[in-house]
């Protein structure tokens, strides 16, 4: 009796709807969760970037470019790994474009989002590993908020469970063969809590050990993949398998190994953190005036001052050679 009462009272209900209308315009919970996650992540990443010595407009531009890159990558990963949902007899390939119906692969989002950010960082001469470190906890928070979209859609839940915190799923959303079960593992909640805890841990480690050169991001990939591996083992949604294991499990395992090797290499070869994060490679250039040679900045000759007026970190970023200052130590 007690267990039954606890199960009834503590079980997690699913939302009755995942879409609202403002006139004829549909407002989808899935999209709202993604947008909310992006906005919160931008605030966190910008504050972290400014604390590292960067500028807010640089981070805003990186996010503005990285987000659409990430969305495209997320959709591509989903369509490629679940191609049978869109191609073949009775399927409609154009449905692959209906992103509002769900179906975003976080692995593709990370890969393409990083690519977009890299292109911006390279053009603006920004230390890209430092950008990744600033973004890492923010991405985890965004992913946590985004998982609420799965709750609204009643999707990507786990195996049936009688635990008090089981997630109630309406009959029309239950997979074939599970119609007799009412509550399932709330994997959206497991991943949400895991991501938030990992974000807090990353911030603490970064402050405690002054991590740099991409170490925070490597830890992010390591922790996220570790959590995703066991959460994937609980899920029952249809997904392609190899050797009896879900494809996403292999992706998480590979990501974990790569991140671990990368982190170990960084600890051994890139101690400390970057002192200069913007204006990398911008040094003084010789300019001939009236038969004399003056040293001026390659970006803004009029803004160049005497060397004694420069901040120590700016002088460190402008050696006589073209060597990237972040490569040292």
Secondary structure as GFF3:
##gff-version 3
##sequence-region A 1 329
A	DSSP	alpha_helix	2	10	.	.	.	ID=ss1
A	DSSP	beta_strand	19	22	.	.	.	ID=ss2
A	DSSP	beta_strand	25	28	.	.	.	ID=ss3
A	DSSP	alpha_helix	29	51	.	.	.	ID=ss4
A	DSSP	alpha_helix	56	81	.	.	.	ID=ss5
A	DSSP	three_ten_helix	83	85	.	.	.	ID=ss6
A	DSSP	three_ten_helix	93	97	.	.	.	ID=ss7
A	DSSP	three_ten_helix	99	101	.	.	.	ID=ss8
A	DSSP	alpha_helix	106	123	.	.	.	ID=ss9
A	DSSP	alpha_helix	128	146	.	.	.	ID=ss10
A	DSSP	alpha_helix	148	153	.	.	.	ID=ss11
A	DSSP	beta_strand	167	168	.	.	.	ID=ss12
A	DSSP	three_ten_helix	171	173	.	.	.	ID=ss13
A	DSSP	beta_strand	183	184	.	.	.	ID=ss14
A	DSSP	alpha_helix	187	209	.	.	.	ID=ss15
A	DSSP	alpha_helix	215	232	.	.	.	ID=ss16
A	DSSP	beta_strand	241	242	.	.	.	ID=ss17
A	DSSP	beta_strand	245	246	.	.	.	ID=ss18
A	DSSP	alpha_helix	247	269	.	.	.	ID=ss19
A	DSSP	beta_strand	284	289	.	.	.	ID=ss20
A	DSSP	beta_strand	292	297	.	.	.	ID=ss21
A	DSSP	three_ten_helix	301	303	.	.	.	ID=ss22
A	DSSP	three_ten_helix	307	309	.	.	.	ID=ss23
A	DSSP	alpha_helix	312	316	.	.	.	ID=ss24
A	DSSP	three_ten_helix	325	327	.	.	.	ID=ss25
###
